[in-house]
Amino acid sequence: MKKITYLIIVMLSLVQLSCKKFLDETNPNNVTLNSYFKTENDFNLAVSGAYSQLRGLYNNKSAWTMGEMRSDNTHYDYKSSDQAVATTNRYAVADFLDDKYNNQTPAKWNSGFNAVSAANVIIDHIDDITLSDASRNSILGQAKFIRALVYFDLVRYYGGLPIYPHAPLSREETYIPRSSVQDVYNLIIADATDAAAKLGATTFPQTGRATKGAALTLLGDVYVTTKRYAQAEAALKQVITMGYSLFQNYGDAFQLANKNGIESVFEIQFNTSLAIPQANTAASVYNFLPRMVNTLVVTGVSFNSITDVGGFNTPTQDLISAYESGDQRLDASIAMAEGTFNATDDFTATAVKSSVGYTAPAGKVGRPFPKKFLHAHAIGNQTNDDWPVYRYSEVLLLLAESLNEQGKSAEALPYLNLVRARAFGDASHNITTADQSALRATLLKERRVELAFENKRWLDLVRTNNAITVMNAFGAKQKAQYSYLQAGSYNVTQDRLLFPIPNAEILLNDKLTQNPGY
Amino acid sequence: MKFYVPDVCHEKHGTAYKKILLIMKLTIVLMIAAFMEVSASSYAQKIALSTKQITFEDLFRQIRRQTGYNILWDAEILKDAKPVDIQVTNASVEEVLQKSFANQPFTYTIRQNTVVVIRKPETTIVVKGRVTDINKQPLPGVTVRLKGSQIGTATHSDGTYAINITGTEGVLSFEYMGYTTKEVPISGQTIIDVQLEQTSSQLNEVVVAYGRQTSRDIVGSVAKLSSVDIKDQPTGTFAERLEGKLPGTQVAQTTGRPGQGMDLRIRGAVSLSSNVRPLVVVDGQPMLGDPDNINNINPDEIESFSVLKDASSTALYGSRAANGVIMITTKRGKPGATQISFNSYYGISSLMRELIPPVMNATQLATYMKGFYEDKIKYEGYTGGIPAVYQNPEQYGAGTDWFNVLTRNAPVQNYSLSITSGGEKSSFSVVGGYFNQEGILKNTGYKRFSLRVNGDINLGKSVKVGFGVAPSMQLEHNNRQGVGFNVDGQRAIFASASMMPTMGSPYNPDGSLALGISGFTNQFVWANPLRQLLETKDDANRLRVLANVFTEIKLVDHLTFRTSGSADIGNMTRNRFIPSTSIGGFNALPIENPPPGNNTALGEALNNNDYAWLNENTLNYQNHFGNDHSLQVLGGFTLQRSTGFASDMVGRDFPDNSVPYLSAATRFTTNTSSFNAWTLMSFLGRVNYSYKDRYLLQASVRRDGSSRFGDNHKWGTFPSIGAGWVASDEAFLKHVPSLSLLKIRASYGLTGMNEIGNYTTAASIGNANYTFSGGLSPGKVQNSLSNTNLAWERNKQLDIGFDLGLFDDRISFTYDYYNKLTSGLLFVVPVPQSSGFSSVQDNLGDISQWGHEFTLNTKNLTGAFKWNTSFNISFNRNIVKRIGLNNISFAGTPTTSLNEFTDYRTLVGKPVGQFYGYIFDGIFKNQAEADAGPKYYGTGSTTLSQAGTVRFKDLNGDGKITFPEDQTVIGDPNPKFIFGFSNTFQYKNFDLNIAMSGTYGNKLKNGMEESTYNLDGVFNGPPELLNRWRSETDPGDGRVARTLANTTAAYRTDNTLFIHDASHLTINNIALGYTFKKFRTPYIKSLRVYTSVQNVYIFTSYPGNPEVSAGGLAFVNQQGQDLGAYPLQRTFTFGLNLGL
């Protein structure tokens, strides 16, 4: 008996000793934060991871729903039998009927902040290990560029945003109030400036990483948006010395072979040919085609886009009309899918035609779609196109705008005309007026056609205070054309210039306030 | 001459050798005796003797001298001889020997002129008889033993026994668990019939956590069910037979998928986002009550169930006990005769068609569509005309009955052979089974091969070793749910039969299988569901081995040490192939030879390897002090680790459909493998004390440490206390003759819940790949927030109850009240996504639960015609007290942003998972009504209401129907009460069992109706749609709105129209049996044949299976949604129980 008691005591004490170890199961499938950021490679992987979060911001249905469909550039193919929540909510954004319950607008907020958090984690831990100056600058420069880019995107859609001093480590740290728009811009400018200082000069061919040129372009865009035109000019003028130039043909800028090319300042990378394919799906051309049982005739690949992929971001006649005669960008940007709609509003394509001077033959309709994103791919709705964030032509237009706004209108013309001469093939359509307000209007229209479908239009209208007039006028035309539009649609007011903070965020974080009107 | 042929099988193993020797000896003796008969007469010399107290040595000398016979003897034999008195004249040798050998322990043989003195052969008699209870019901398996010897046997299934007794003296003892042992002196009798009395019907032994207790000693709420009570039901899994049998336990057939589909919930257990399935403990091995975990058990292996409900009975399972515990005990060998029994049934299952709501036939649907276009022309200015396919509806006749096309009458068969054998030193039980159920959906089915071997070996007086090994193989064909091929689920294969155009056909005109159903303008196209069923291969094969071994050592008197090791090894391979001709479904036509992409065939190879081990060590002290004090103390220490490895590979772009394996795939969309593990370390203790067997006290505690919780809260302590008072034993109640038992119980304790993921406390970094310069650039990103404070969900539970027995327990009644407060609910708390994260596992939320449970068992008739009734009813309630941080209501997942179409909510102040929506208030019959009534706005700013559109109740009275102002709670999926009612009848050789169960007051949302009541002419629907609003002069039945484009979405927002009362009464099973009593052949010991009907009928007003629940019962926040499930089957069976 005694022996047994001793034995048990010994056993129990052994057990007690190993208690802690026995109950310590670590996740073998994922690294934990505590054991990460020990080597330079950890940081490099985290930087790649942060870039991948940008895909959520740009390769997301909310990106074109809010950036392009909200504007006069695109609309949607109405399908009465599809009353799915996602579909009707997307319609609502285009029609200015969206409310705080809309399930299409939170995605931009959510994915944007995912990228902010990914950048924050890197910045929080950068001093955990000693890195060479070159590595440290590269890592921090990229992280800050990403953070600035995201905050700049979000602040224009949602207004003042929560600014996280560091990536939260616990639930308690997630509840942060909104900062003022001004504070957000201060952060963006600080980050973009820091990024421009830390990042290396652009070298060609580019890799797809953020460069000094990208950071300065971002900074220039921020300054133009915040109407600090002199600073914008200073930043952008650095960019034009960095070796960027325009491709000879507008369409070349979007060719797969020209990814990260001479005209590219920053783009979101995709590649379907990798062992782990990185496909563009949520912003692929399939979303922008009419709903088809088979897309073969249009895309060269059989795919059924009826259920929820197709029928959005349809170029409007208003946009097509905005292209001047002789502008090669129309043909490069928009094509016509020719065919018939059936009783359930699904499309059968028989041909793809140029949009230039298009008239539909009898019994058929031409349905415009953004051709600039249609290139060779193997699998339906898995395209290989990078998403352009900044192209050099935008640098030129921003620079022109910053000069014009400073009253240096004549100085602006060469930059604008670089873009136009490429678009028309010669200098015959160059702008010569030095009238500031005429040039202002010209620049806005030039941006519309040059940057069509790149999710710039709605922000341009808001930035230039044109959104209310332009969109109300556009809405009147739309309502006259489409009987399905509700009477209350296109009632564009000041409140409509910002989107609602996602309702779930307001509910979960009582420090947040909702935008007016929602 | 009669030869005795001994039955070796009846003897215990240890004695077999002796018996063989005995047989040999007897044979020699008999042969010698045969010779002797011939030869003895040849020497006829006579003897004369007159002497007293002569020794045998002297006697033999006298005989030799007088007769010349030689006498041989062994001095050893004569050692015990007593001197004899003998007086003979002119006697033969034999006469002298017979006289003198009488009452001596030896005898003689004579061969020629030699007498050999030999030991006397032992005389053997066979004692036979029948053991019955006081109702003269045979008791099988009663141990019959000759006291103080190794001789024993057991009664057969008809209660008879036969035992060989040496000599004619001795005492037979009859022992049977739960009955008073009876001892009967043989006194030369050869037929001894015995009636055994139950010690008390309330004194049965019940398996409880870490041991057994008699019912009388239990202070908590424990329900017991013996396998006998659920026999005759042709179901593959035991869970299906429990419906209505266990008070407080809700069992629902949420789907008819063969081999799956039963879900259990004890006392209406609720949690917010965690699984609420009970813990199932099979022979001491705890596992979560997931159908995948328990369906491997052949019901014929099971001896008994106990359901532990209150804290005092469950607290020994500490952190896993919050949702109750089901203890399953499998059959073990008992000392006694070898028993072989064979159980088998064969049945035919068919669709319970009455549970399928009718849909429009082809003529009706084409008529509907014709009207749809007529209205489109009339009201919408549509100029396309009525499509040709709808211009002549009658041409289609009745069309295709898709339910018929997809279903069949399917056989179910079961064979199970069990052998139990036992002796003093060891006993064994072996049960082998084969179950094969073909599904009523074509080309679906389930097979199970199972074996269980349990053995117990006594190594000496104080050491006992036992083991159990149960391998099983389950083969599921096309039953699993998965992406791209679902036999059940919303708009999946079976649900599609309600929605697909009845004008279509599964066959091409040439008789071949069509690719899909298309060509009916505006109706969605579908993949051909029949072809999908027939062509798809989805085989999930599971191999499971449960094994345990234990040693019990009696250290000293009253103190026993037990150590056990268990292993649970599970392996599942899932091999799937969906050919391109079956890819698709709702709104997607398959393509015969598709280009690379998502229309190509899909192949998947999935592997799960799970391994768990458990080591438990307990010390048990049991003693009585004086006459009145009884003490039992249990202490223990356990360790458990569970690991799982999973790999999954999905391939696409098969060049064609000829090779179904991944070697033919040219693109892989999934290739993953992962490993996970959890550990649990526990200390446990329990003290039971009783005074005068009538004041009972129990205290227990378990301390659990789990790898799943944060560093700050790895350990949790779960104490409980319970007390009982057997009032009927008190002097003042003793003289109440009608009162046989009155026991009052109360318990209080704390249990926990740990059903969360394995590594949720640490902030993890996951893969997030990117690409630079066209090459892959692996990336990583933090994808979860850490929570080092994560702790156990805690349940404080009070239970008060009493047990009452009246009129010699002909009426027994049990009542329990419980009140449970669950706090610190494990909850995936949503966090603001501006943090970069969406949620974190935390302890935020409180739910209060309470309920009443009543059980009544009566013996209504006890004569030749016997009738027993068992009835139980349980009332469970729960109220959410707090959710997350801000009490924000949520739907399926906390992060779902709520809109008009989120149909259920968990709200503070209400039970979990309320249905939510508008209140249907008819149809605007005309424009005047629409102008005057509340107008629907949805989320827009323009009203969509007009004549013929749906009318909802305007809750805030602002004249507008808007979200969320005018939505409210529109139904509660929690039943007001659940009940079970079973009756057994017996008359002569016939027995009849009727089992019924049901629920009352629970609502069910028919999510199918969101599709079938879609007015857009894209789905088929119920014939009622023909009565829709057509015009102000033809407003229809006032329930179905018009088909005007843009106004129809309102009609299928969540509203009371889709909420139905799911109260029901199910006749689960009726079984009629006949027991044969006499057999011509000795090889058959018992035989019973029976016929039964499973799922006899479901009385309900619900249009469908009222027990369906898309999330099963496992997760409470999405219960009670009918999204179309594998249909239920009614099964007619013939079966037999044969004892050999």
Interface residues (C-beta under 8 A of the other chain):
Chain A: M1 I4 I8 M11 L12 V15 C19 F22 L23 D24 E25 T26 N27 P28 N29 N30 V31 T32 L33 N34 Y36 D42 L45 A46 V47 S48 G49 A50 Y51 S52 Q53 S80 S81 Q83 V85 T88 A92 L97 D98 D99 Y101 N102 N103 P106 W109 N110 F113 N114 V116 S117 A118 N120 V121 L161 P162 Y164 A167 P168 L169 S170 R171 E173 T174 Y175 I176 P205 T207 G208 R209 K259 N260 Q269 F270 N271 L274 A275 I276 Q278 V293 L296 V301 S302 F303 N304 I306 T307 N342 A343 T344 A378 I379 G380 N381 Q382 Y484 Q486 A487 G488 S489 N491 P502 N503 A504 E505 L507 L508 N509 D510 L512
Chain B: G384 P387 T521 N522 L555 V556 L559 F561 N587 A588 L589 I591 P594 P595 P596 G597 N598 N599 N617 L619 F637 L639 R641 R667 S674 F675 N676 A677 W678 T679 M681 G705 S706 S707 K714 N758 Y759 A762 A763 S764 I765 G766 N767 A768 N769 Y770 T771 F772 S773 G774 G775 L776 S777 P778 G779 K780 V781 Q782 N783 L785 S786 N787 V829 P830 V831 P832 Q833 S834 S835 G836 F837 S838 V840 D842 L885 N886 I888 T895 S897 L898 N899 E900 F901 T939 G940 S941 T942 F963 P964 D1016 G1017 V1018 A1045 N1046 T1048 A1049 R1052
